[in-house]
Structures are given as C-alpha cells and as structure tokens.
Amino acid sequence: GESPGWRNGYKQRRIDCAEGRLEIDLPQVRGTEEPFSLELWEALKRRTDVLERLVVEMYAGGLSTRDIEAALCEISQDGSALLSRSSVSRLTEILWEEYEEFQGRDLSGFDIVYLFSDAVYESLRAQAGLKEGILVSWAILSCGAKVLLSMTLGNKESYEDWLSHYRDMVLRGLKPPLTITTDGAPGLTKAAEAMWPKAERIRCWVHKMRNVLDKVPDDVRAILKPWLEAVRDAPDYEAGKMMAQAVIEKFSHDYPSAMKSFSEDLEASLSHLKLPSVHRKNIRTTNLVERSFSEERRRAKVIPRFRGERECLKLVFAVLWRASERWQRVRFTDIERRHFDKYIEMKRKEEEQRKRAESTDLAGSA
C-alpha cells in the first residue's frame, strides 16, 4: 500500500558545514507520526563532524580560538562565522577527554627498554609570575618504537611530584626499565633511583654540556667542547672514564667551576657507553622531547599564559601526542639483543659481588 502521510509545504533550515552555511528547504509531513528523514541532511552533518575535527587540529597546531573564528569567516560563502569563539572553545574540550583517556591507559603491554623523563614549565594567568611544571615520561620499546607514556602536573618538580608520577605509571602496569635518562634535577634523580634502583641511570648530555660550557668564557667554549664530545662519544665505558679524567686534569687549574660541574654525577654521564653503540645517540639525551617542547612553546606564544591547569594540560598533551606519532623508530637487531644479554649478565655479577662484600663486612664487624 501507499506510505501514510503527505507533504504539506516546506520549512527553511540552515546548516554550517565544511563548505559554508547552506540554506535547505525541508519538506513538512502531515498525517504520520514517522518524521521525515533526508539522507542529504545526515551527509551534511557528517561533513560538519569533519569541520569540527579540523577546528581541534587547528587549535592543537597553533591557532587561538580568535584565529580559528577569523579563518572560518574567510572560507565561508558570505563571510559569516561558521563557528563562534565560544563554539570553538567547547569543541577543543575533546582534547581534555583525549588527555584523560591517555592518562588512564594500561601500560602493561609496553615492553620498555629505555625510559626518559623531563619537565616543561608553562605560565598560568591565575598565578601571574608562577609557572606550572608538567612532568613527562616516554620510552623506547624492545621493538624500537618510541612511545609517550605519561604527563602529570608537578608544581615544583620535587621528589614527591616525580615519585607520584612514577607510581601512577607502575600502578597502570609499567614494567621496570633497563635505563632511565634524566637531567640533573635532584628530585627527579632521587625519585628515579627510589622507584627503580636496579635500572641504569643516564645523565642527559645536552644538559650536562650546557651546564659545563656556561661556566667558561665564550672564547674557551670552542676549545673545551670537542674534549667533552670526545668523552661522550668514547668507544666504550672504560675509554670514556680515562678520557674524562684527562679532561679534568687538563682544565681543572684554569676552570675549576666547570670541571666541578663536569665531575658531578660523572658515572651517570658515562652510563650510556655500556649499551649498544647504535642506541647511544638516542639514549644519552632527553632532547627528543625537548624538540617537541619547542613546538609546544611556539604554540604557547599565541596564548602567553593559560587560563588554568586544565587548558594548559590539554594543549601541551595535544602537541606532544601529535609530535610523538612522528617519532622515528630505533634499530633493534640480534646484535643489539646480544649486547643487552652481556650487559644484564655484567649487572648480575656486579650485584653478586656487592652482596658478597656486604656479607664480608658484616662478618668482620661481628
């Protein structure tokens, strides 16, 4: 039989889609409880979803809500705003949802080998003159992939802040790493050693060289830097120790402050030399995330101070997550895996020697 109901005129409707604002005449139906359905209308709404996702990516990529509103006015057919600033702001809340999902991920499936931690600081308008620390950890997995693991607030980058950051990852299933690369922040190094005492701690060479070279005159930097690089790039750990001692002996008389800085935590500065040579460039520095931070700081110039922690976190996360998806893999072949096996066996023997020495000391004191 015939479908119930009949058309009774039209009602004008408007829809904002990726192509601009469109005027549509929708048929009005009488004599039926079933509403009129137009396939074209659903298709146009899907295109609006595309527009909304584009807005989120524009925001994460460096445009303020005002910039986005202006850009959408330019591409609309009649110069009207496809989305208002308030609508843009509401749409970017999806970034907060993505951040919360990211922070709740199960980490037990990541077979991590090398762990890295660093912090970035951002200004908040509500705390003029103060900066909010954002603690970030990422890793290189046994398959060679680099993965962003966690981002949390840490106002002072203290031992307690970092320990809480690490505990959260462990509670979500993170396995103990082989190494942890950090800068020289006391709270960070203490927390890393407390959480994973058996992991090899590696001191970031970008921070180390910056600290040392800042303590010599400008004309001496060009002389000292190749010596530091020679230590950093030594063929193995023992050679690195010998070369480091040579640097200290050569420059200590004239530049004691620089050599004191170089000598501090020297063992951690040489730890990368115990690991596969093909990986050393990747694990001796936290520079990977610092490059990503530079992208975030470029974004922060648009909004010099965030309105609050929520806005700060969602935007920093958006930029770092998108940067992490472009990180290149690290090579893991049978050669590197054999090197790992030898390294782990060496650490096992060192632990046995330490325990024997402790037992001997206890027996002697008794």
N, C-alpha and C positions, 0 to 999 in steps of 0.2 A: 504494500500500500504506500500511499504518499506520506512523506515526513510531516509530522504535525507542525503547526505554526506557520507564520507568514512574515514577510518583510514589511516593516512599517516605517519607512524613512531611514535617515542616516543621522549619526551623531559624530561631530568632528572631534578627533583626538590627536594629541601630539606625542611624539616620542623622540628623545635625544639618543642618537646612535652614533656610531663611529663616523658616519658621513655627514652629520649635522642634524638639525632639528627638522623632522618631517611632519607634514600635516596629512592625516589619514581619515577618510570617511568610513566609519564602521557601521555596517547595517544594524538597525534596531529590529529585534524579532519579537513578535507577539504570538500568543496562543500556544506557548510551550514553556515548560519550566527549564528546559535544557538551554544553557547560554550559548550564544553564537561564538564559534571558535574559528579564528582565522590563522592559517598556517604561516602566512607572511608576518603576522604580528609576533608570533613566537620566534621566528627567524630574526626579526629586527631586535628583539630583546636579547637574543644571543650575541648579536653584534654589540649591544650595549655592554655585555659582560667583557667583551674584548676591550672596549674603551676603558672600562673600569680597571682592568688589569694593566693597561697601558699607563693609566694615571699612577698606579702604585709603582711601576717600574721607573717612571719619570721622577717620582719623588725620591726613590732609592738612588737614582742615578745623578742627583744633584740639583733638582729644581725645587724651589719653595712652593707652597700652596698658591701664592700670588702669581708666581711664574707659570704654573700649570694652568690656572684660570685664564691668564692672558693668552697662552698658547692655544687653548681650546677655542677662545674667541676668534683667533686669527684663522683657524681652519673651518669654522662654522660657515654656513652659507650666507647668513645675514649679519654676522658679527656679534651675535648674542652669545652669552656664556653657555657652553654645553653643560658645564658643571660649575657650581659656585665654589668659593674657597672653603666654605663650611662642608660642602659635599665631598670635596677632595680630602679634607681633613678626616672625615668619617671613613672614607674608603681606605686611607692609609692605616686604619686600625687593624687591617688584615695582617700587617707586619707584626703587630704585637701578638696576634694569635699564632703566627708562624714562629715567633721567638719562644713563646710558652711551649709549643709543641717540640721545638728543638731542645729546650732545657729539660723536657721530660723523657727524652729518648732513652731506650735501653742501649747501653754501651757494651754489653757482654759479647756482642757479635764482632766487635773490632779487635783483631789480633794485633795490638800495638807493639811496636819495637822501640821507636824513639818518641819521647814526649817533649813538648815545648810549652813554656808559659811566659807570658809577658803582660803588661798592663798599658792601657791608654787612658788619658785624662781628658775630660770634657767639662766645660763650664755650664753651670745651671743658673738661669735668671733668678730663681728663688733664693739662690745662695751666691749673691754677687761677690766676686773675688775668690770664690772657692771652686775647686774642681772635683768632679766625681770620678773616682777610679773605676775602670771596667777591667776586670781580670779575665784573661783569655787563655785557653789551652787548646792545643791542636796536636796532631800526631802523624807520624809516618807508619803505615801498617806493613805487615810482613809481605803483602802483595805489591808494595811500592807506592800505594795510593796515599795521598795526603788528605787528612780529614779534620775539619773544625769540630771540636768536642764540646766546649762549654764556654759560656760568657756569663759572669756574675758581677754584681756591684761589690766594690771594696774600697770604701772611702779613703782609707789611709794606706792601702796596700800593706797591711800589717800581717804578722804571723797568723793571727786569728782569722783574718779575712782569707788568706791563702789556704789555711788548713781547712776551713769550711768549704771553700771552692773544691779542694781535692776530695774531701769526704763525700761531697754530693756526687762526684763522678764515680767514686768507688761504690757508693750505695746503688748507683744505676748500673753496676756490673763491670766497671773498668778494670782490666787486668793490670798487674804490675808491669811497668815498662822496663826495658833494658837500660835506657839512659833518660836523663831529664836535662834539657838545655834551658838555662835561665840567665838573666843578667845578675848583677851583684847585690840586688836588694836584700838586706839581711832577713826581713820577714819571709820573703819568698824562698830563699835558700834553706832557711831553718824548717819551713813547712814541708818542702820537698824531701829533705833528709828524714824528717819525722814520719812522713807518710810512707816513703819507700826507701828505707835505709840501705837496702842491698843494690839499688839502682846506681849506676854511674852518673854523677852529676857533672855536667859540662857547662863551663862558663862561656857566655856569648862573646865571641871575639870582636864583634862590631863595638860592643860596649867597652870591652877591655882596651882596645886600641884607642878609642876616643878618650877614655879616662887618662891613659898614659900620655898621649900626644898633647892633651890640653895642658900638661904640666911642664912643657918645654917651650922655649922661644920659637917663633914662627920659622926662623931660618934653620932651626935644628930639626924640625919635623921631617923634612925631606931626607935627612941623614938617618934618623932613627927608624922611620917607618919600614924601610927594607929589612932591617935587622929583626923587627917584630914579625914581619911577614915570613921571614925565613924560619923562625921558631914555629909559627902557626902552620907552615907548610912542610915541616920536617918529615922525613920518610917514615919514621916510627917514633914511638913514645920515648925510648932511651935517647935517641938522637935529639929529640925535642928538649929533653932535660939538660943535655950537655950544651946545646945552643942557647937555651935560656940563661944558663949560668954564665956563659960567655958574654951575653948582652948585659947582664947585671954587673959583671966585673968591668966592662968597658965604659959604662955610662954612670955608674954609681957616684963617682967622685964629683962630677960636674952637675949631675941632675939627680940628686938623692930622692926628691919627692916623686919624680916619675918612676924611678926604679922601685921605690917602696910600693907604689900603685901596681907596678908590673908583678912584683913578688907576691902580692896578696892573692890568695886563692889560686896560686900557680898550678897546683896539682889538677884542679878542675879545668884550668885553661889548657892543659895538655891531654886531658882525658880522651878527646876525640881521636887522638893519634893511636889509640888502642884498637880502633874499629876499622872496618873495611875502607880502604883508601878511596874507593869510588863514592862512598857515602859522606866523607868528612866535610866536604863543602856544604852539604845540606844540613848537617847536624851541629856544626860548630857555631851557629848563629841563630838568633831569633829574627833575623832580618826579613824572612818570608812574611811574617805577619806585620812587621813594621812597614813594609811596602804597601800592604793592604790598609794599614792605618793611615798612610799618606793619602790614599783615596778617600778615606773617611774624613780626614781633616779638610780636604778640598771641599767635601760636602758641607762640613761644619762652618765654612766661611759664609755660606748662604744664610745659616741661622747661627750667629756667633755664640749665642747662649740658648740652650734648650729650656723649654718651659718647665720641665720636670724629669724625674728619673725614667718614667715610662717612655716619653718621647725620645730621650737620649738612648735608652737601651734598644728600642725597636729600630731606630735608624742605624746605629752602629752595627747591630746584628745584620740588618738588611744589606749593608755594604760589605761586611766581612763574609757573609754567607755567599754572596754573589761572586766575590773575589775567590773564595775557596773552591768554587766549582770550576775555576780556570787553572788551579794549581796543577803543575805537571808532576807526573809520577817519578819515582826514584827506581833505579835499576836494582833488582834483586835476582842474582843468578846463583848457581850452585857454588861458585867461588866465594861469594859473599856469605852464603849459608855455612860453608866450611869454616870461614873466618869466625863467624858467630860461635860455632861449636868450640873452636880453640879458645876463644875469649871466655866463654862460660866455664870451660874446664879450668882455665887460669884463675878465674874468680873463685871457683870451688876450692882449689888448692890454697889460695890465699886465706880463705875462711878457715880451712883446717889448720893452717899454720898459726893463725890468730888464736884459735881455741886452744891449741897445744901450749902456746906461750902463756895464755891466761892460766891454764892448769898448772904450769910450772911455777908461775908467780905465786899462786895460791898455796901450793905445796911448800914453797920456800918460806912464805910468811907464817905458815903454820908451825 
